[in-house]
Amino acid sequence: MLQESNVIKDDIRAAHRRRRAGLTPAQLEAAGSALATHGEAWAGAVTGDRPGIACVYLGVGHEPPTLPLIHALHRSGHQVLLPVCEPARELSWVLWTPDTGFERSKYAPILEPAGPRHGPETAGGASVLFIPATAVDLVGNRIGQGGGYYDKFLGHLATAGKEIPLAAVVYDDELLPAGRIPAEEFDRPVPAVLVPSGYRLLAGGD
């Protein structure tokens, strides 16, 4: 059953990556601008328009562009934490500013911020959390990038009793019908998504 579920997830992930590869620069720019607008508004609603801590990630290539969102959150006064992949599928976090440089990850095909690293306890104090995905269904089942870093990180938060408002970032047509994505015991469902058309609470979200 696990093998069958993994095959389904791999097929969905591959199909969405092919579709993403066909997006034009203008489409990517429009998506990034919309995600920044809606993501900043959601973060402000969560914090009561007060500065907080936002955990985000840098979308690269044809992933949903999050750099405009990162800048928008910073301009709003939020502290922005970006992830760094560590051994054993763990994440550490770097405080981002406009002067922060990026470097290629040693463990994943992504760019990561350079700077002092902080453990999961720092991210555990976040006000909002934006996480990557390649697809999410309407009951919150999520397909990530395949590395398992965020499932493990969300597991740490759950073990610590941390309930941080979070949203998975995808394109609008990557929000799938309920039950389309198989869920396993180790998978962590998400309560909401951020898509270019806006923030959307899913079934099971508060």
C-alpha positions as CSV (number, residue, x, y, z in Angstrom):
1,M,0.0,0.0,0.0
2,L,2.8,2.4,0.9
3,Q,4.5,1.6,-2.4
4,E,1.3,2.3,-4.3
5,S,0.8,5.6,-2.5
6,N,4.4,6.6,-3.3
7,V,3.9,5.9,-7.0
8,I,0.7,8.0,-7.0
9,K,2.5,10.9,-5.3
10,D,5.5,10.6,-7.7
11,D,3.2,10.7,-10.7
12,I,1.4,13.8,-9.4
13,R,4.7,15.5,-8.5
14,A,6.2,14.8,-11.9
15,A,3.1,16.0,-13.8
16,H,3.0,19.2,-11.8
17,R,6.7,19.8,-12.3
18,R,6.2,19.4,-16.1
19,R,3.3,21.9,-16.1
20,R,5.3,24.4,-14.0
21,A,8.2,24.2,-16.5
22,G,5.9,25.6,-19.1
23,L,5.1,28.8,-17.1
24,T,6.3,32.0,-18.8
25,P,8.3,34.7,-17.0
26,A,5.2,36.9,-17.0
27,Q,3.1,34.2,-15.4
28,L,5.7,33.7,-12.7
29,E,6.0,37.4,-12.0
30,A,2.2,37.7,-11.7
31,A,2.0,34.7,-9.4
32,G,4.8,36.1,-7.2
33,S,3.1,39.5,-6.9
34,A,-0.2,37.9,-6.0
35,L,1.3,35.5,-3.4
36,A,3.0,38.5,-1.8
37,T,-0.2,40.5,-1.6
38,H,-2.3,37.7,-0.1
39,G,0.4,36.2,2.0
40,E,1.3,39.5,3.6
41,A,-2.4,40.2,4.3
42,W,-2.9,36.8,5.9
43,A,0.2,37.2,8.1
44,G,-1.2,40.6,9.2
45,A,-4.5,39.1,10.0
46,V,-2.9,36.5,12.2
47,T,-0.7,38.9,14.1
48,G,-3.2,41.7,14.3
49,D,-1.0,43.8,12.0
50,R,1.8,43.7,14.6
51,P,5.4,42.5,13.8
52,G,5.9,38.8,14.2
53,I,8.1,36.0,13.0
54,A,7.4,34.4,9.6
55,C,9.0,31.2,8.5
56,V,9.1,31.1,4.7
57,Y,11.2,29.5,2.0
58,L,12.8,30.6,-1.2
59,G,10.9,29.3,-4.3
60,V,13.4,28.6,-7.1
61,G,13.0,27.8,-10.7
62,H,9.4,27.4,-11.6
63,E,8.2,26.9,-8.1
64,P,5.6,29.5,-6.8
65,P,7.8,32.6,-6.5
66,T,8.1,33.5,-2.8
67,L,10.9,36.2,-2.9
68,P,8.3,39.0,-3.4
69,L,6.5,37.5,-0.3
70,I,9.7,37.5,1.7
71,H,10.3,41.1,0.9
72,A,6.7,42.1,1.6
73,L,6.8,40.4,5.0
74,H,10.1,42.1,5.9
75,R,8.7,45.5,4.8
76,S,5.7,44.9,7.1
77,G,8.2,44.6,10.1
78,H,8.1,40.8,10.4
79,Q,11.3,38.9,11.2
80,V,11.7,36.4,8.3
81,L,13.3,33.0,8.9
82,L,14.4,30.9,5.9
83,P,15.3,27.2,6.2
84,V,18.6,25.4,5.7
85,C,18.7,21.6,5.1
86,E,20.8,19.7,7.6
87,P,21.8,16.0,7.8
88,A,19.1,13.5,8.8
89,R,16.4,15.6,7.1
90,E,16.4,18.3,9.7
91,L,15.9,22.0,9.2
92,S,17.7,24.9,10.7
93,W,16.7,28.5,10.2
94,V,18.5,31.8,9.2
95,L,17.2,35.3,9.9
96,W,16.8,36.9,6.5
97,T,17.4,40.6,5.6
98,P,17.7,42.2,2.2
99,D,21.5,41.9,2.6
100,T,21.4,38.1,3.1
101,G,23.2,36.1,0.4
102,F,22.2,32.7,-0.9
103,E,24.2,29.6,-1.6
104,R,23.5,26.1,-3.0
105,S,22.4,23.6,-0.4
106,K,24.6,20.6,0.3
107,Y,21.6,18.3,0.7
108,A,18.9,19.5,-1.6
109,P,18.6,21.2,-5.1
110,I,17.7,24.5,-3.6
111,L,19.2,27.9,-2.6
112,E,19.6,28.6,1.1
113,P,20.4,31.7,3.1
114,A,23.9,32.2,4.4
115,G,24.2,33.3,8.0
116,P,24.0,32.1,11.6
117,R,21.8,29.1,11.9
118,H,19.1,28.6,14.6
119,G,17.4,25.4,15.7
120,P,13.8,24.3,15.5
121,E,13.0,26.0,18.8
122,T,13.5,29.4,17.1
123,A,11.0,28.5,14.3
124,G,8.7,27.2,17.0
125,G,8.2,30.8,18.1
126,A,6.9,31.8,14.6
127,S,3.6,33.6,14.1
128,V,3.0,32.1,10.6
129,L,4.6,29.4,8.5
130,F,4.7,29.1,4.7
131,I,5.8,25.7,3.5
132,P,6.5,24.3,0.0
133,A,4.3,21.8,-1.8
134,T,3.7,20.5,-5.3
135,A,0.1,19.7,-4.7
136,V,-2.5,19.8,-1.9
137,D,-6.0,18.4,-1.8
138,L,-9.1,19.9,-0.2
139,V,-8.7,18.0,3.0
140,G,-5.1,19.1,3.5
141,N,-3.1,16.1,2.2
142,R,0.1,17.5,0.8
143,I,2.8,16.3,-1.6
144,G,6.1,18.0,-0.9
145,Q,9.3,18.0,-2.9
146,G,10.1,14.5,-1.9
147,G,12.8,15.2,0.7
148,G,10.7,14.7,3.9
149,Y,12.2,17.8,5.6
150,Y,9.0,19.5,6.3
151,D,7.1,16.4,7.4
152,K,9.8,15.9,10.0
153,F,9.8,19.6,11.0
154,L,6.0,19.6,11.4
155,G,6.3,16.4,13.5
156,H,8.7,18.2,15.8
157,L,6.3,21.1,16.2
158,A,3.4,18.7,16.9
159,T,5.5,16.8,19.5
160,A,6.3,20.1,21.2
161,G,2.7,21.1,21.2
162,K,3.3,24.1,18.8
163,E,0.3,25.0,16.7
164,I,1.6,27.6,14.3
165,P,-0.8,28.9,11.6
166,L,0.5,27.6,8.4
167,A,-0.2,27.5,4.7
168,A,1.3,25.4,1.9
169,V,2.2,27.5,-1.2
170,V,1.0,26.2,-4.5
171,Y,-0.5,27.4,-7.8
172,D,-4.3,27.4,-8.1
173,D,-4.5,24.3,-10.3
174,E,-2.4,22.4,-7.8
175,L,-5.2,22.4,-5.3
176,L,-6.8,19.0,-6.0
177,P,-10.2,17.4,-5.1
178,A,-10.5,15.8,-1.6
179,G,-8.9,12.4,-1.5
180,R,-6.9,12.8,-4.6
181,I,-3.6,12.6,-2.6
182,P,-3.0,9.4,-0.6
183,A,-2.0,10.0,3.1
184,E,0.3,7.8,5.1
185,E,0.9,7.8,8.9
186,F,4.0,10.0,8.7
187,D,2.4,12.6,6.4
188,R,1.4,15.9,8.0
189,P,-1.8,17.5,6.6
190,V,-2.0,21.2,6.2
191,P,-4.9,23.4,7.3
192,A,-4.7,26.0,4.5
193,V,-3.0,26.9,1.2
194,L,-1.7,30.2,-0.2
195,V,-2.4,30.3,-4.0
196,P,-2.1,33.3,-6.3
197,S,-5.9,33.8,-6.1
198,G,-5.7,34.1,-2.3
199,Y,-5.5,32.3,1.1
200,R,-7.8,29.4,1.5
201,L,-8.7,27.4,4.6
202,L,-9.2,23.7,3.9
203,A,-11.5,21.1,5.5
204,G,-10.2,20.4,8.9
205,G,-8.6,23.8,9.3
206,D,-9.7,26.0,12.2
